[in-house]
Amino acid sequence: MIAIIAITPGGAALARRLSRELPHSAVFAPARLAEAGDQVFHQPLAELLPELFAQARGLVCIMAAGIVVRLLAPHLKNKAEDPAVVVMDEAGHFAVSLLSGHLGGANDLARQTAAAVGAQAVITTATDVNGLMAWDDIARREQLTIEPLSNIRRLNRLLLERANIALVDRRRRVSHYFLPHSGVTPVANFAEAMQSQFAGQVFVTHRVLGRVGAPDNLLLLRPKDLVVGIGCNRDTSAAEIEAAVLAEFAAAFLAPASIAALATIEDKGDEAGLLAFAEKLGVPLRLFSARQLNAVEAPSPPSPHALEAVGAKGVCEPAALVASGARTLLIKKKKRGNLTLAVAELA
């Protein structure tokens, strides 16, 4: 949700104009200014803004920038968690990207709000004013997780300096953002990227680079492109499932941040541990019938136990293959305690 907050009559009128143009938005106004359809607030602004800051995807605050800064400053966490904050004057002249311009999307939100009412968007991030797309902005647009976040500042600075940055992007998820002579050079593999001629490296990968370490000129952008197929005994805990998945990912040098979905048989759709683990990851739990799973040719031989229990020749391998659309597995069936798991890359 985008929360549009107003505290004056002119601001409330502007907020309603914005809300008609911005999808998934709501107007918050004090009782004395509220009209039908508004969210009425009675608490002090010093309580309301932090509440919305913790809940909303973005805030458009139609008020003085100083008010917003003073009230939100104690609640700031980091650029990966803080929502977008845009400040507008009640006359609708300017939409200022105040906080989380890239990862939070405030720069785009400022442009949207400005376009909606004919205002001027005010963007101050260095890459934007120089006509460049920052790495964290690209990551947000392409739904990539950044590791480590602390390296963003250096890699964005290298972009501004037109330094030579090696980009390994096998699926070409981000290469199209960079024109020739931008300083970003697509290379084929990690070994080529690590040559001394490059001031920085950006790898778009689900692989963990164990030998590389974490130099401050390396950025890893994690795509959501892995599906984990899971079969488990009844009442297997979320903690056991998580421990098994993390252990197998570590052994295969795969990044857990790249998990896009979990997959299993329909009979396990009410399994509390699976549901809890999927919720913790923030990914869907995809369910398939025994017939769908049996239609897939999995690498491992049929399991008599699975056939007897759920009517499927196997669960984890065919579930991973069906959910991903892949023909091969990155991790074939592994048994750990009360569960089996397999991993495939989205086709």
Contacts in CASP RR format, 6 or more apart in sequence:
PFRMAT RR
TARGET T0000
AUTHOR 0000-0000-0000
METHOD contacts of the structure
MODEL  1
MIAIIAITPGGAALARRLSRELPHSAVFAPARLAEAGDQVFHQPLAELLP
ELFAQARGLVCIMAAGIVVRLLAPHLKNKAEDPAVVVMDEAGHFAVSLLS
GHLGGANDLARQTAAAVGAQAVITTATDVNGLMAWDDIARREQLTIEPLS
NIRRLNRLLLERANIALVDRRRRVSHYFLPHSGVTPVANFAEAMQSQFAG
QVFVTHRVLGRVGAPDNLLLLRPKDLVVGIGCNRDTSAAEIEAAVLAEFA
AAFLAPASIAALATIEDKGDEAGLLAFAEKLGVPLRLFSARQLNAVEAPS
PPSPHALEAVGAKGVCEPAALVASGARTLLIKKKKRGNLTLAVAELA
1 24 0 8 1.000
1 25 0 8 1.000
1 26 0 8 1.000
1 55 0 8 1.000
1 56 0 8 1.000
1 57 0 8 1.000
1 58 0 8 1.000
2 22 0 8 1.000
2 24 0 8 1.000
2 25 0 8 1.000
2 26 0 8 1.000
2 56 0 8 1.000
2 57 0 8 1.000
2 58 0 8 1.000
2 59 0 8 1.000
2 60 0 8 1.000
2 109 0 8 1.000
3 25 0 8 1.000
3 26 0 8 1.000
3 28 0 8 1.000
3 52 0 8 1.000
3 55 0 8 1.000
3 56 0 8 1.000
3 58 0 8 1.000
3 59 0 8 1.000
3 60 0 8 1.000
4 15 0 8 1.000
4 18 0 8 1.000
4 19 0 8 1.000
4 22 0 8 1.000
4 25 0 8 1.000
4 26 0 8 1.000
4 27 0 8 1.000
4 28 0 8 1.000
4 59 0 8 1.000
4 60 0 8 1.000
4 62 0 8 1.000
5 15 0 8 1.000
5 28 0 8 1.000
5 29 0 8 1.000
5 45 0 8 1.000
5 48 0 8 1.000
5 49 0 8 1.000
5 52 0 8 1.000
5 59 0 8 1.000
5 60 0 8 1.000
5 61 0 8 1.000
5 62 0 8 1.000
5 63 0 8 1.000
6 12 0 8 1.000
6 14 0 8 1.000
6 15 0 8 1.000
6 27 0 8 1.000
6 28 0 8 1.000
6 29 0 8 1.000
6 33 0 8 1.000
6 62 0 8 1.000
6 63 0 8 1.000
6 90 0 8 1.000
7 29 0 8 1.000
7 30 0 8 1.000
7 33 0 8 1.000
7 45 0 8 1.000
7 62 0 8 1.000
7 63 0 8 1.000
8 33 0 8 1.000
8 62 0 8 1.000
8 63 0 8 1.000
8 90 0 8 1.000
9 33 0 8 1.000
10 90 0 8 1.000
11 62 0 8 1.000
11 63 0 8 1.000
11 90 0 8 1.000
12 27 0 8 1.000
12 29 0 8 1.000
12 33 0 8 1.000
12 34 0 8 1.000
12 35 0 8 1.000
12 38 0 8 1.000
14 62 0 8 1.000
14 88 0 8 1.000
14 90 0 8 1.000
14 92 0 8 1.000
14 117 0 8 1.000
15 27 0 8 1.000
15 28 0 8 1.000
15 29 0 8 1.000
15 60 0 8 1.000
15 62 0 8 1.000
16 27 0 8 1.000
16 35 0 8 1.000
16 38 0 8 1.000
17 116 0 8 1.000
17 117 0 8 1.000
18 25 0 8 1.000
18 27 0 8 1.000
18 60 0 8 1.000
18 113 0 8 1.000
18 116 0 8 1.000
18 117 0 8 1.000
19 25 0 8 1.000
19 26 0 8 1.000
19 27 0 8 1.000
21 112 0 8 1.000
21 116 0 8 1.000
21 117 0 8 1.000
22 60 0 8 1.000
22 112 0 8 1.000
22 113 0 8 1.000
22 116 0 8 1.000
24 57 0 8 1.000
25 60 0 8 1.000
26 39 0 8 1.000
27 37 0 8 1.000
27 38 0 8 1.000
27 39 0 8 1.000
28 38 0 8 1.000
28 39 0 8 1.000
28 40 0 8 1.000
28 41 0 8 1.000
28 48 0 8 1.000
28 52 0 8 1.000
29 35 0 8 1.000
29 38 0 8 1.000
29 39 0 8 1.000
29 40 0 8 1.000
29 41 0 8 1.000
30 40 0 8 1.000
30 41 0 8 1.000
30 42 0 8 1.000
31 40 0 8 1.000
31 41 0 8 1.000
31 42 0 8 1.000
34 40 0 8 1.000
41 48 0 8 1.000
45 67 0 8 1.000
45 71 0 8 1.000
46 71 0 8 1.000
49 59 0 8 1.000
49 61 0 8 1.000
49 68 0 8 1.000
49 71 0 8 1.000
49 72 0 8 1.000
50 71 0 8 1.000
50 72 0 8 1.000
50 74 0 8 1.000
50 75 0 8 1.000
52 59 0 8 1.000
53 59 0 8 1.000
53 72 0 8 1.000
53 75 0 8 1.000
53 82 0 8 1.000
53 83 0 8 1.000
53 85 0 8 1.000
54 75 0 8 1.000
56 83 0 8 1.000
57 83 0 8 1.000
57 84 0 8 1.000
58 83 0 8 1.000
58 84 0 8 1.000
58 85 0 8 1.000
58 86 0 8 1.000
58 104 0 8 1.000
58 106 0 8 1.000
58 109 0 8 1.000
59 83 0 8 1.000
59 84 0 8 1.000
59 85 0 8 1.000
59 86 0 8 1.000
60 86 0 8 1.000
60 87 0 8 1.000
60 88 0 8 1.000
60 95 0 8 1.000
60 109 0 8 1.000
60 113 0 8 1.000
61 67 0 8 1.000
61 68 0 8 1.000
61 85 0 8 1.000
61 86 0 8 1.000
61 87 0 8 1.000
61 88 0 8 1.000
61 98 0 8 1.000
62 87 0 8 1.000
62 88 0 8 1.000
62 89 0 8 1.000
62 90 0 8 1.000
63 87 0 8 1.000
63 90 0 8 1.000
64 87 0 8 1.000
65 87 0 8 1.000
65 96 0 8 1.000
65 98 0 8 1.000
68 85 0 8 1.000
68 87 0 8 1.000
68 98 0 8 1.000
69 98 0 8 1.000
72 85 0 8 1.000
72 99 0 8 1.000
76 82 0 8 1.000
76 99 0 8 1.000
78 149 0 8 1.000
79 100 0 8 1.000
79 102 0 8 1.000
79 103 0 8 1.000
79 104 0 8 1.000
79 136 0 8 1.000
79 149 0 8 1.000
79 152 0 8 1.000
80 103 0 8 1.000
80 146 0 8 1.000
80 149 0 8 1.000
82 99 0 8 1.000
82 100 0 8 1.000
82 104 0 8 1.000
83 100 0 8 1.000
83 104 0 8 1.000
84 97 0 8 1.000
84 99 0 8 1.000
84 100 0 8 1.000
84 101 0 8 1.000
84 104 0 8 1.000
84 105 0 8 1.000
84 106 0 8 1.000
84 108 0 8 1.000
84 109 0 8 1.000
85 98 0 8 1.000
85 99 0 8 1.000
85 100 0 8 1.000
85 106 0 8 1.000
86 95 0 8 1.000
86 96 0 8 1.000
86 97 0 8 1.000
86 98 0 8 1.000
86 106 0 8 1.000
86 109 0 8 1.000
86 110 0 8 1.000
86 113 0 8 1.000
87 95 0 8 1.000
87 96 0 8 1.000
87 98 0 8 1.000
88 94 0 8 1.000
88 95 0 8 1.000
88 96 0 8 1.000
88 113 0 8 1.000
88 119 0 8 1.000
92 117 0 8 1.000
92 118 0 8 1.000
92 119 0 8 1.000
93 119 0 8 1.000
93 120 0 8 1.000
94 114 0 8 1.000
94 119 0 8 1.000
94 120 0 8 1.000
94 121 0 8 1.000
94 122 0 8 1.000
95 110 0 8 1.000
95 111 0 8 1.000
95 113 0 8 1.000
95 114 0 8 1.000
95 119 0 8 1.000
95 120 0 8 1.000
95 121 0 8 1.000
95 122 0 8 1.000
96 110 0 8 1.000
96 122 0 8 1.000
97 106 0 8 1.000
97 107 0 8 1.000
97 109 0 8 1.000
97 110 0 8 1.000
97 121 0 8 1.000
97 122 0 8 1.000
97 123 0 8 1.000
97 124 0 8 1.000
97 125 0 8 1.000
98 106 0 8 1.000
99 106 0 8 1.000
100 106 0 8 1.000
101 107 0 8 1.000
101 123 0 8 1.000
101 125 0 8 1.000
101 137 0 8 1.000
102 125 0 8 1.000
102 134 0 8 1.000
102 136 0 8 1.000
102 137 0 8 1.000
102 140 0 8 1.000
103 136 0 8 1.000
103 137 0 8 1.000
103 139 0 8 1.000
103 140 0 8 1.000
103 146 0 8 1.000
104 140 0 8 1.000
105 137 0 8 1.000
105 140 0 8 1.000
107 121 0 8 1.000
107 123 0 8 1.000
107 125 0 8 1.000
107 128 0 8 1.000
107 137 0 8 1.000
110 121 0 8 1.000
110 122 0 8 1.000
110 123 0 8 1.000
111 121 0 8 1.000
111 123 0 8 1.000
113 119 0 8 1.000
113 121 0 8 1.000
114 120 0 8 1.000
114 121 0 8 1.000
115 121 0 8 1.000
123 129 0 8 1.000
125 134 0 8 1.000
126 156 0 8 1.000
126 160 0 8 1.000
127 133 0 8 1.000
127 134 0 8 1.000
127 137 0 8 1.000
127 156 0 8 1.000
127 159 0 8 1.000
127 160 0 8 1.000
128 134 0 8 1.000
128 137 0 8 1.000
130 160 0 8 1.000
132 159 0 8 1.000
132 160 0 8 1.000
132 182 0 8 1.000
133 177 0 8 1.000
133 178 0 8 1.000
134 152 0 8 1.000
134 156 0 8 1.000
134 159 0 8 1.000
135 146 0 8 1.000
135 152 0 8 1.000
135 155 0 8 1.000
135 156 0 8 1.000
135 159 0 8 1.000
135 202 0 8 1.000
135 219 0 8 1.000
135 221 0 8 1.000
136 146 0 8 1.000
136 152 0 8 1.000
136 156 0 8 1.000
138 144 0 8 1.000
138 174 0 8 1.000
138 177 0 8 1.000
138 221 0 8 1.000
139 145 0 8 1.000
139 146 0 8 1.000
139 221 0 8 1.000
142 173 0 8 1.000
142 174 0 8 1.000
142 221 0 8 1.000
142 223 0 8 1.000
143 223 0 8 1.000
143 224 0 8 1.000
144 173 0 8 1.000
144 174 0 8 1.000
144 204 0 8 1.000
144 221 0 8 1.000
144 222 0 8 1.000
144 223 0 8 1.000
144 224 0 8 1.000
145 221 0 8 1.000
145 222 0 8 1.000
145 224 0 8 1.000
145 257 0 8 1.000
145 258 0 8 1.000
146 152 0 8 1.000
146 219 0 8 1.000
146 220 0 8 1.000
146 221 0 8 1.000
146 222 0 8 1.000
147 219 0 8 1.000
147 220 0 8 1.000
147 221 0 8 1.000
147 222 0 8 1.000
147 255 0 8 1.000
147 257 0 8 1.000
148 214 0 8 1.000
148 220 0 8 1.000
150 216 0 8 1.000
151 214 0 8 1.000
151 216 0 8 1.000
151 217 0 8 1.000
151 218 0 8 1.000
151 219 0 8 1.000
152 219 0 8 1.000
154 216 0 8 1.000
154 217 0 8 1.000
155 165 0 8 1.000
155 200 0 8 1.000
155 202 0 8 1.000
155 217 0 8 1.000
155 219 0 8 1.000
158 165 0 8 1.000
158 199 0 8 1.000
158 200 0 8 1.000
158 217 0 8 1.000
159 165 0 8 1.000
159 182 0 8 1.000
159 183 0 8 1.000
159 184 0 8 1.000
162 182 0 8 1.000
162 183 0 8 1.000
163 183 0 8 1.000
163 199 0 8 1.000
163 200 0 8 1.000
164 183 0 8 1.000
164 185 0 8 1.000
164 197 0 8 1.000
164 198 0 8 1.000
164 199 0 8 1.000
164 200 0 8 1.000
165 183 0 8 1.000
165 184 0 8 1.000
165 185 0 8 1.000
165 198 0 8 1.000
165 199 0 8 1.000
165 200 0 8 1.000
165 201 0 8 1.000
165 202 0 8 1.000
166 185 0 8 1.000
166 187 0 8 1.000
166 192 0 8 1.000
166 193 0 8 1.000
166 194 0 8 1.000
166 195 0 8 1.000
166 198 0 8 1.000
166 200 0 8 1.000
166 201 0 8 1.000
166 202 0 8 1.000
167 174 0 8 1.000
167 175 0 8 1.000
167 178 0 8 1.000
167 184 0 8 1.000
167 185 0 8 1.000
167 186 0 8 1.000
167 187 0 8 1.000
167 193 0 8 1.000
167 201 0 8 1.000
167 202 0 8 1.000
167 204 0 8 1.000
168 186 0 8 1.000
168 187 0 8 1.000
168 188 0 8 1.000
168 189 0 8 1.000
168 190 0 8 1.000
168 192 0 8 1.000
168 193 0 8 1.000
168 201 0 8 1.000
168 202 0 8 1.000
168 203 0 8 1.000
168 204 0 8 1.000
168 205 0 8 1.000
169 175 0 8 1.000
169 186 0 8 1.000
169 202 0 8 1.000
169 204 0 8 1.000
170 204 0 8 1.000
170 205 0 8 1.000
171 204 0 8 1.000
171 223 0 8 1.000
171 225 0 8 1.000
173 204 0 8 1.000
173 221 0 8 1.000
173 223 0 8 1.000
174 202 0 8 1.000
174 204 0 8 1.000
174 221 0 8 1.000
175 186 0 8 1.000
178 184 0 8 1.000
184 202 0 8 1.000
185 198 0 8 1.000
187 193 0 8 1.000
190 203 0 8 1.000
190 209 0 8 1.000
190 212 0 8 1.000
193 201 0 8 1.000
193 203 0 8 1.000
194 201 0 8 1.000
194 212 0 8 1.000
199 217 0 8 1.000
200 217 0 8 1.000
200 218 0 8 1.000
201 217 0 8 1.000
201 218 0 8 1.000
201 219 0 8 1.000
202 218 0 8 1.000
202 219 0 8 1.000
202 220 0 8 1.000
202 221 0 8 1.000
203 209 0 8 1.000
203 218 0 8 1.000
203 219 0 8 1.000
203 220 0 8 1.000
203 221 0 8 1.000
204 221 0 8 1.000
204 223 0 8 1.000
205 220 0 8 1.000
205 221 0 8 1.000
205 222 0 8 1.000
205 223 0 8 1.000
205 255 0 8 1.000
206 222 0 8 1.000
206 223 0 8 1.000
206 225 0 8 1.000
206 226 0 8 1.000
206 254 0 8 1.000
206 255 0 8 1.000
206 258 0 8 1.000
206 345 0 8 1.000
207 253 0 8 1.000
207 254 0 8 1.000
207 255 0 8 1.000
208 249 0 8 1.000
208 250 0 8 1.000
208 253 0 8 1.000
208 254 0 8 1.000
208 255 0 8 1.000
209 220 0 8 1.000
209 253 0 8 1.000
210 253 0 8 1.000
212 218 0 8 1.000
220 255 0 8 1.000
222 255 0 8 1.000
222 257 0 8 1.000
222 258 0 8 1.000
223 258 0 8 1.000
224 258 0 8 1.000
224 259 0 8 1.000
224 260 0 8 1.000
224 283 0 8 1.000
225 258 0 8 1.000
225 260 0 8 1.000
225 345 0 8 1.000
225 346 0 8 1.000
226 254 0 8 1.000
226 258 0 8 1.000
226 259 0 8 1.000
226 260 0 8 1.000
226 330 0 8 1.000
226 343 0 8 1.000
226 344 0 8 1.000
226 345 0 8 1.000
226 346 0 8 1.000
227 259 0 8 1.000
227 260 0 8 1.000
227 261 0 8 1.000
227 262 0 8 1.000
227 263 0 8 1.000
227 286 0 8 1.000
227 320 0 8 1.000
227 323 0 8 1.000
227 324 0 8 1.000
227 326 0 8 1.000
227 343 0 8 1.000
227 344 0 8 1.000
227 345 0 8 1.000
227 346 0 8 1.000
228 245 0 8 1.000
228 259 0 8 1.000
228 261 0 8 1.000
228 262 0 8 1.000
228 263 0 8 1.000
228 320 0 8 1.000
228 341 0 8 1.000
228 342 0 8 1.000
228 343 0 8 1.000
229 262 0 8 1.000
229 263 0 8 1.000
229 264 0 8 1.000
229 315 0 8 1.000
229 316 0 8 1.000
229 317 0 8 1.000
229 319 0 8 1.000
229 320 0 8 1.000
229 323 0 8 1.000
229 341 0 8 1.000
229 342 0 8 1.000
229 343 0 8 1.000
229 344 0 8 1.000
230 241 0 8 1.000
230 245 0 8 1.000
230 262 0 8 1.000
230 263 0 8 1.000
230 264 0 8 1.000
230 268 0 8 1.000
230 274 0 8 1.000
230 315 0 8 1.000
230 316 0 8 1.000
230 319 0 8 1.000
230 339 0 8 1.000
230 340 0 8 1.000
230 341 0 8 1.000
231 264 0 8 1.000
231 265 0 8 1.000
231 268 0 8 1.000
231 315 0 8 1.000
231 316 0 8 1.000
231 319 0 8 1.000
231 339 0 8 1.000
231 340 0 8 1.000
231 341 0 8 1.000
232 241 0 8 1.000
232 264 0 8 1.000
232 268 0 8 1.000
232 271 0 8 1.000
232 274 0 8 1.000
232 338 0 8 1.000
232 339 0 8 1.000
232 340 0 8 1.000
233 338 0 8 1.000
233 339 0 8 1.000
234 271 0 8 1.000
235 271 0 8 1.000
235 272 0 8 1.000
236 271 0 8 1.000
236 273 0 8 1.000
236 274 0 8 1.000
236 338 0 8 1.000
236 339 0 8 1.000
237 273 0 8 1.000
238 272 0 8 1.000
238 273 0 8 1.000
238 274 0 8 1.000
238 276 0 8 1.000
238 277 0 8 1.000
238 280 0 8 1.000
240 337 0 8 1.000
240 338 0 8 1.000
240 339 0 8 1.000
241 273 0 8 1.000
241 274 0 8 1.000
241 277 0 8 1.000
241 339 0 8 1.000
242 277 0 8 1.000
242 280 0 8 1.000
243 336 0 8 1.000
244 334 0 8 1.000
244 336 0 8 1.000
244 337 0 8 1.000
244 339 0 8 1.000
244 341 0 8 1.000
245 256 0 8 1.000
245 259 0 8 1.000
245 277 0 8 1.000
245 341 0 8 1.000
246 256 0 8 1.000
247 336 0 8 1.000
248 331 0 8 1.000
248 334 0 8 1.000
248 336 0 8 1.000
248 341 0 8 1.000
248 343 0 8 1.000
249 255 0 8 1.000
249 256 0 8 1.000
249 343 0 8 1.000
252 330 0 8 1.000
252 331 0 8 1.000
252 343 0 8 1.000
254 330 0 8 1.000
254 331 0 8 1.000
254 343 0 8 1.000
256 281 0 8 1.000
259 281 0 8 1.000
259 283 0 8 1.000
260 283 0 8 1.000
260 346 0 8 1.000
261 283 0 8 1.000
261 284 0 8 1.000
261 285 0 8 1.000
261 286 0 8 1.000
261 323 0 8 1.000
262 274 0 8 1.000
262 277 0 8 1.000
262 278 0 8 1.000
262 281 0 8 1.000
262 283 0 8 1.000
262 284 0 8 1.000
262 285 0 8 1.000
262 286 0 8 1.000
263 285 0 8 1.000
263 286 0 8 1.000
263 287 0 8 1.000
263 288 0 8 1.000
263 319 0 8 1.000
263 320 0 8 1.000
263 322 0 8 1.000
263 323 0 8 1.000
263 324 0 8 1.000
264 271 0 8 1.000
264 274 0 8 1.000
264 285 0 8 1.000
264 286 0 8 1.000
264 287 0 8 1.000
264 288 0 8 1.000
264 315 0 8 1.000
264 316 0 8 1.000
264 319 0 8 1.000
265 287 0 8 1.000
265 288 0 8 1.000
265 289 0 8 1.000
265 290 0 8 1.000
265 293 0 8 1.000
265 310 0 8 1.000
265 312 0 8 1.000
265 315 0 8 1.000
265 319 0 8 1.000
266 287 0 8 1.000
266 288 0 8 1.000
266 289 0 8 1.000
266 290 0 8 1.000
267 290 0 8 1.000
267 309 0 8 1.000
267 310 0 8 1.000
268 274 0 8 1.000
268 287 0 8 1.000
268 310 0 8 1.000
268 315 0 8 1.000
269 275 0 8 1.000
269 285 0 8 1.000
269 287 0 8 1.000
274 285 0 8 1.000
275 285 0 8 1.000
278 284 0 8 1.000
278 285 0 8 1.000
286 319 0 8 1.000
286 323 0 8 1.000
288 318 0 8 1.000
288 319 0 8 1.000
288 322 0 8 1.000
288 323 0 8 1.000
290 310 0 8 1.000
290 311 0 8 1.000
290 312 0 8 1.000
292 318 0 8 1.000
292 322 0 8 1.000
293 312 0 8 1.000
293 313 0 8 1.000
293 314 0 8 1.000
293 315 0 8 1.000
293 318 0 8 1.000
293 319 0 8 1.000
293 322 0 8 1.000
294 311 0 8 1.000
294 312 0 8 1.000
294 313 0 8 1.000
294 318 0 8 1.000
296 317 0 8 1.000
296 318 0 8 1.000
296 321 0 8 1.000
296 322 0 8 1.000
298 313 0 8 1.000
298 314 0 8 1.000
298 317 0 8 1.000
298 318 0 8 1.000
298 321 0 8 1.000
298 333 0 8 1.000
299 317 0 8 1.000
299 329 0 8 1.000
299 332 0 8 1.000
299 333 0 8 1.000
300 314 0 8 1.000
300 317 0 8 1.000
300 332 0 8 1.000
300 333 0 8 1.000
302 313 0 8 1.000
302 314 0 8 1.000
303 313 0 8 1.000
303 314 0 8 1.000
303 315 0 8 1.000
306 312 0 8 1.000
306 313 0 8 1.000
306 314 0 8 1.000
306 315 0 8 1.000
307 313 0 8 1.000
307 314 0 8 1.000
312 318 0 8 1.000
315 340 0 8 1.000
316 333 0 8 1.000
316 339 0 8 1.000
316 340 0 8 1.000
316 341 0 8 1.000
316 342 0 8 1.000
317 329 0 8 1.000
317 332 0 8 1.000
317 333 0 8 1.000
317 342 0 8 1.000
319 342 0 8 1.000
320 326 0 8 1.000
320 329 0 8 1.000
320 342 0 8 1.000
320 343 0 8 1.000
320 344 0 8 1.000
321 327 0 8 1.000
321 329 0 8 1.000
321 344 0 8 1.000
323 344 0 8 1.000
324 344 0 8 1.000
324 345 0 8 1.000
324 346 0 8 1.000
324 347 0 8 1.000
325 344 0 8 1.000
325 346 0 8 1.000
325 347 0 8 1.000
326 344 0 8 1.000
326 345 0 8 1.000
326 346 0 8 1.000
326 347 0 8 1.000
327 347 0 8 1.000
328 344 0 8 1.000
329 342 0 8 1.000
329 343 0 8 1.000
329 344 0 8 1.000
330 343 0 8 1.000
330 344 0 8 1.000
330 345 0 8 1.000
331 341 0 8 1.000
331 342 0 8 1.000
331 343 0 8 1.000
332 342 0 8 1.000
333 340 0 8 1.000
333 341 0 8 1.000
333 342 0 8 1.000
334 340 0 8 1.000
334 341 0 8 1.000
334 342 0 8 1.000
END
